[in-house]
Amino acid sequence: MKRTSLEYIAEAVKGKIYARAEENRHDSVTAVSIDSRDIPAECLFFAIIGERADAHRFLPDVYEKECRNVVVSDSEWAEKMGAKKDVNVILVPDTRLALMDLGEKYLDDWSGLRKVGVTGSVGKTGTKEFLYSVLRSRYRTGKTPGNLNSEFGIPLTAFSFAEDIQVAVIEMGAGYGSAMGDLSRIAKPEAAVITNVGTSHLEVYGTREKLLEEKLRVSTGFTPENTLVINTDSDILTKENAQRHQPSDARIVTVGSKGGEDYHLSDIRDRGIEGVQCDVTHGGETVTLKLPVIGAHNLGNAVLAMAIGEVFGISMEESVEALREVETNANRLSVVKGADYSVINDTYNASPESMKAGIDVLVNSPGKRKIAVLGSMFELGDHSEQLHRSVGEYAASKPVDILVAIGENGKAIAEGGESASSDLKVLYYENREDAAKAVRPMLQAGDLVYVKASRSMALEKFVTAITE
């Protein structure tokens, strides 16, 4: 983070400097935190009031870690911290909004920084990596660390960027507490991509149409000079729907494999754990894209990055070369070796769409037996049971030998598999520990196991249990 003064912060957060350290000490910062366990040197701490905890009560811990700049919304705590005489205290009505306001101003005042936003029901983080690979081939580029894509994460992402970057790739995830319009206001990207509109967060938005409208707000404030790139293989994410619902006049660029897109994918080849490739045609030119990643769905996300590359003056050939070296993240379609079998660890998160795509990865990969281990998915609203059943039915329609379902919602996956095929062996367990104890002894040489569920199921521990 650039060194930032106390006065700048107070103005940005629309707050009052309630107390100053004696002799104007500690009057600038080089880091921001909302986590009392993570307090770097010269840090500014925001005492966020969340659903489960009020961070004001951690202020003594923050002080013990030598943090001397705090933003608070509780006047009693402002007085307590100010009484220490060596703490700068800024008092605001709402620390959550204050953090967002500081992030917005910090990015607004970053002269020359170009920003790209990425959102979608699934595939945001993977697409972020594709964008980063393409853009860093030409520019000094920063990206969202991990999945800091909320109203808290985007400001923290901004503060984490190195001072010399020229382009920032910012992941943006709407959901509980995070309105896409607010995120777009903070980031103000000049271009953005939408990977798809699926069924994630239906518990929040109710219908896919409302979710579509929310995702399209990533283009809030766009003009015809700005570019929105969409993957039209997502059934509801058509160019016509985008034009109808987006809150701007952005230039819309389409990517897909159905035909007629600005960037058309053809001759798609999925070699399972050995990678994927396709041909990409744009403007009368065709190139072959090969990715060292698992899952054909990643091809569309990579081509989204190629389309953004064009906006930044990067040719398709340059993008193809850059994407050969793309890095993948832990727990996202990585292959772990067991005793004499292999496990595809895709436990980072899950939706019905990504789970079905993962089943495709499993069946397209070499293996003696194909075993799908699928756990509960969350935030699916009133359609949760039906969507879980559809995953089981999908597995039954593919050459899967064994379906293992885990968790309360996983029961519907098992029921869907059993109802759709009498040939599919279906096993159900209430928790990952029981599942691991039962599954490990049945694994044979040459088996390939695919593991996926929502993040809170922590099925990476299942992977460890069957491979350690």
ZAMARGU-4260 file (C-alpha; in steps of 0.2 Angstrom, whole numbers, plus 5000, padded with zeros to 4 digits):
<rodrens>
0) 5000/5000/5000 | 5006/5018/4996 | 5010/5027/5012 | 4993/5036/5016 | 4991/5050/5029
5) 4979/5051/5043 | 4971/5067/5035 | 4968/5058/5018 | 4960/5043/5027 | 4948/5054/5038
10) 4943/5064/5022 | 4940/5048/5012 | 4930/5039/5026 | 4920/5055/5030 | 4925/5054/5048
15) 4931/5064/5062 | 4949/5063/5069 | 4943/5060/5087 | 4960/5058/5095 | 4978/5060/5089
20) 4994/5052/5096 | 5005/5064/5105 | 5017/5074/5094 | 5007/5068/5079 | 5016/5052/5079
25) 5010/5037/5068 | 5001/5049/5057 | 5002/5038/5041 | 5000/5020/5037 | 5006/5007/5024
30) 4993/4993/5027 | 4975/4991/5031 | 4967/4976/5041 | 4950/4971/5047 | 4957/4955/5056
35) 4964/4957/5073 | 4975/4942/5070 | 4984/4950/5056 | 4991/4966/5060 | 5006/4971/5050
40) 5018/4986/5054 | 5011/5003/5052 | 4993/4996/5050 | 4976/5005/5050 | 4963/4994/5058
45) 4944/4995/5054 | 4933/4989/5068 | 4920/4981/5058 | 4903/4976/5066 | 4898/4959/5058
50) 4884/4947/5060 | 4894/4936/5072 | 4906/4948/5080 | 4909/4966/5084 | 4928/4970/5081
55) 4928/4984/5093 | 4931/4971/5107 | 4947/4966/5099 | 4954/4984/5099 | 4965/4980/5115
60) 4972/4965/5105 | 4976/4976/5091 | 4984/4989/5102 | 4995/4975/5110 | 5001/4971/5092
65) 5007/4990/5091 | 4993/4996/5079 | 4991/5014/5082 | 4978/5019/5069 | 4960/5014/5071
70) 4943/5018/5063 | 4929/5015/5075 | 4910/5018/5075 | 4908/5016/5094 | 4910/5033/5103
75) 4914/5024/5120 | 4928/5014/5111 | 4934/5030/5103 | 4936/5037/5120 | 4945/5022/5127
80) 4957/5021/5113 | 4960/5040/5113 | 4964/5040/5132 | 4980/5030/5128 | 4987/5046/5121
85) 4997/5036/5107 | 4983/5031/5096 | 4975/5040/5081 | 4957/5037/5082 | 4945/5041/5067
90) 4926/5040/5072 | 4913/5036/5058 | 4895/5032/5058 | 4898/5015/5050 | 4915/5006/5048
95) 4909/4995/5034 | 4904/5010/5023 | 4920/5019/5029 | 4931/5004/5022 | 4922/5005/5006
100) 4924/5023/5004 | 4943/5023/5008 | 4945/5009/4995 | 4935/5019/4982 | 4945/5035/4984
105) 4962/5026/4985 | 4958/5018/4968 | 4951/5034/4961 | 4967/5043/4965 | 4978/5030/4958
110) 4984/5039/4942 | 4985/5029/4927 | 4979/5012/4935 | 4968/5002/4923 | 4956/4990/4930
115) 4947/4974/4924 | 4932/4967/4934 | 4928/4948/4934 | 4912/4941/4940 | 4900/4926/4938
120) 4891/4912/4947 | 4906/4901/4945 | 4923/4902/4938 | 4928/4919/4944 | 4944/4915/4952
125) 4950/4903/4938 | 4946/4917/4925 | 4955/4929/4936 | 4971/4918/4934 | 4968/4918/4915
130) 4966/4937/4914 | 4982/4939/4925 | 4992/4927/4914 | 4987/4937/4898 | 4988/4954/4905
135) 5005/4952/4913 | 5013/4947/4897 | 5012/4965/4892 | 5009/4975/4909 | 5015/4975/4927
140) 4999/4967/4934 | 4991/4964/4951 | 4976/4953/4955 | 4964/4949/4969 | 4973/4938/4982
145) 4963/4922/4986 | 4945/4926/4984 | 4944/4943/4992 | 4929/4948/4981 | 4917/4956/4994
150) 4913/4974/4999 | 4927/4971/5012 | 4938/4961/5000 | 4939/4973/4986 | 4946/4988/4997
155) 4958/4976/5005 | 4963/4970/4988 | 4967/4988/4982 | 4978/4991/4997 | 4987/4975/4994
160) 4993/4980/4976 | 5011/4984/4973 | 5014/5003/4970 | 5021/5000/4952 | 5007/4990/4944
165) 4999/4996/4928 | 4984/4985/4927 | 4973/4977/4941 | 4962/4962/4939 | 4948/4963/4952
170) 4937/4948/4957 | 4919/4954/4961 | 4907/4942/4970 | 4889/4948/4974 | 4880/4939/4988
175) 4876/4941/5006 | 4880/4959/5010 | 4888/4963/4993 | 4878/4972/4980 | 4887/4972/4963
180) 4883/4990/4961 | 4892/4995/4976 | 4907/4984/4971 | 4907/4992/4954 | 4907/5009/4962
185) 4923/5005/4972 | 4932/4997/4958 | 4926/5007/4943 | 4934/4994/4930 | 4936/5000/4912
190) 4932/4982/4906 | 4923/4967/4914 | 4919/4949/4911 | 4904/4938/4916 | 4909/4920/4916
195) 4891/4914/4918 | 4874/4915/4927 | 4870/4899/4936 | 4861/4894/4952 | 4873/4900/4965
200) 4865/4913/4978 | 4847/4909/4972 | 4844/4909/4991 | 4848/4928/4990 | 4841/4933/4973
205) 4826/4921/4971 | 4827/4919/4952 | 4841/4917/4939 | 4833/4933/4930 | 4836/4943/4946
210) 4854/4936/4948 | 4857/4940/4929 | 4852/4958/4933 | 4864/4959/4948 | 4879/4952/4938
215) 4876/4964/4924 | 4878/4978/4937 | 4897/4975/4935 | 4895/4987/4921 | 4888/5001/4931
220) 4894/5018/4924 | 4900/5010/4908 | 4900/5020/4892 | 4902/5014/4874 | 4921/5016/4877
225) 4920/5002/4890 | 4919/4984/4886 | 4909/4970/4894 | 4914/4952/4889 | 4901/4938/4892
230) 4901/4919/4890 | 4885/4916/4880 | 4886/4897/4882 | 4877/4901/4899 | 4859/4900/4893
235) 4852/4915/4901 | 4868/4926/4897 | 4863/4931/4879 | 4868/4947/4871 | 4850/4952/4870
240) 4847/4949/4888 | 4863/4959/4892 | 4858/4973/4882 | 4841/4973/4890 | 4846/4972/4908
245) 4863/4980/4909 | 4863/4998/4917 | 4875/5006/4904 | 4879/5007/4886 | 4894/4996/4886
250) 4901/4988/4871 | 4897/4970/4873 | 4908/4956/4866 | 4902/4938/4866 | 4912/4922/4869
255) 4905/4904/4866 | 4903/4888/4856 | 4885/4889/4849 | 4889/4900/4834 | 4889/4918/4829
260) 4900/4924/4844 | 4913/4937/4842 | 4925/4924/4849 | 4920/4907/4843 | 4926/4891/4851
265) 4927/4875/4840 | 4935/4858/4840 | 4935/4857/4859 | 4945/4842/4865 | 4944/4837/4884
270) 4958/4825/4889 | 4954/4825/4907 | 4968/4827/4918 | 4980/4829/4903 | 4972/4846/4899
275) 4961/4854/4886 | 4962/4863/4869 | 4951/4871/4856 | 4951/4882/4841 | 4947/4900/4843
280) 4940/4911/4829 | 4939/4930/4829 | 4939/4943/4816 | 4943/4930/4802 | 4958/4923/4811
285) 4959/4906/4820 | 4971/4900/4833 | 4973/4884/4843 | 4972/4886/4862 | 4980/4873/4873
290) 4978/4874/4892 | 4988/4864/4906 | 4972/4864/4916 | 4958/4851/4919 | 4940/4854/4913
295) 4934/4860/4896 | 4923/4873/4904 | 4940/4882/4907 | 4942/4885/4889 | 4928/4898/4888
300) 4935/4907/4903 | 4952/4908/4895 | 4944/4915/4879 | 4936/4928/4890 | 4953/4933/4895
305) 4959/4933/4877 | 4945/4945/4873 | 4950/4957/4887 | 4968/4955/4880 | 4962/4963/4864
310) 4956/4978/4873 | 4973/4980/4880 | 4982/4978/4863 | 4987/4960/4866 | 4985/4949/4851
315) 4977/4932/4851 | 4994/4923/4847 | 5001/4932/4862 | 4987/4927/4873 | 4988/4909/4868
320) 5007/4909/4872 | 5004/4917/4889 | 4990/4905/4894 | 5002/4890/4892 | 5009/4895/4908
325) 4993/4899/4918 | 4995/4894/4937 | 4981/4884/4945 | 4975/4886/4963 | 4976/4873/4977
330) 4960/4863/4979 | 4954/4868/4962 | 4955/4853/4950 | 4972/4847/4956 | 4978/4829/4955
335) 4983/4821/4971 | 4991/4803/4971 | 4986/4790/4983 | 4994/4773/4985 | 4991/4767/4967
340) 4976/4778/4963 | 4973/4796/4959 | 4961/4809/4966 | 4955/4825/4958 | 4954/4838/4972
345) 4941/4851/4967 | 4935/4855/4984 | 4937/4874/4984 | 4918/4877/4981 | 4903/4870/4971
350) 4888/4874/4962 | 4877/4862/4952 | 4884/4868/4935 | 4902/4866/4941 | 4899/4849/4949
355) 4892/4843/4933 | 4907/4850/4923 | 4918/4841/4936 | 4909/4824/4932 | 4914/4827/4914
360) 4932/4829/4919 | 4931/4813/4928 | 4924/4803/4914 | 4935/4811/4901 | 4951/4806/4911
365) 4960/4789/4911 | 4956/4778/4925 | 4951/4760/4929 | 4935/4765/4939 | 4928/4782/4939
370) 4922/4787/4957 | 4913/4803/4960 | 4913/4809/4978 | 4900/4824/4979 | 4895/4834/4995
375) 4882/4846/5000 | 4880/4863/4991 | 4873/4878/4999 | 4864/4895/4995 | 4853/4886/4982
380) 4836/4892/4989 | 4820/4884/4987 | 4826/4873/4973 | 4841/4865/4983 | 4834/4848/4983
385) 4829/4847/4965 | 4846/4854/4960 | 4855/4841/4971 | 4845/4827/4963 | 4849/4834/4946
390) 4868/4831/4950 | 4865/4813/4955 | 4855/4811/4939 | 4869/4818/4928 | 4881/4807/4936
395) 4870/4792/4932 | 4869/4797/4914 | 4888/4796/4913 | 4900/4782/4914 | 4903/4784/4932
400) 4906/4768/4942 | 4903/4773/4960 | 4894/4789/4967 | 4898/4793/4985 | 4886/4807/4992
405) 4891/4816/5008 | 4881/4828/5020 | 4863/4832/5023 | 4860/4840/5006 | 4870/4826/4998
410) 4856/4814/5002 | 4847/4821/4987 | 4862/4818/4976 | 4862/4800/4981 | 4843/4799/4978
415) 4845/4806/4961 | 4858/4794/4956 | 4848/4779/4962 | 4832/4784/4954 | 4841/4787/4937
420) 4851/4771/4935 | 4851/4754/4943 | 4868/4750/4937 | 4876/4765/4946 | 4883/4760/4964
425) 4877/4773/4976 | 4884/4776/4993 | 4878/4789/5006 | 4887/4796/5022 | 4882/4809/5034
430) 4899/4816/5036 | 4916/4816/5028 | 4924/4806/5041 | 4913/4791/5039 | 4914/4792/5020
435) 4933/4792/5021 | 4934/4777/5032 | 4922/4768/5020 | 4929/4773/5004 | 4948/4771/5007
440) 4947/4752/5009 | 4937/4750/4993 | 4949/4759/4981 | 4959/4749/4969 | 4974/4751/4958
445) 4971/4763/4943 | 4955/4771/4951 | 4952/4789/4948 | 4942/4798/4961 | 4934/4816/4959
450) 4930/4826/4975 | 4919/4841/4976 | 4907/4851/4988 | 4904/4868/4994 | 4918/4876/5004
455) 4911/4873/5021 | 4910/4855/5019 | 4930/4855/5019 | 4931/4839/5008 | 4950/4843/5006
460) 4951/4834/5023 | 4942/4819/5014 | 4956/4820/5001 | 4969/4820/5014 | 4961/4805/5023
465) 4961/4794/5007 | 4978/4799/5001 | 4990/4802/5016
</rodrens>
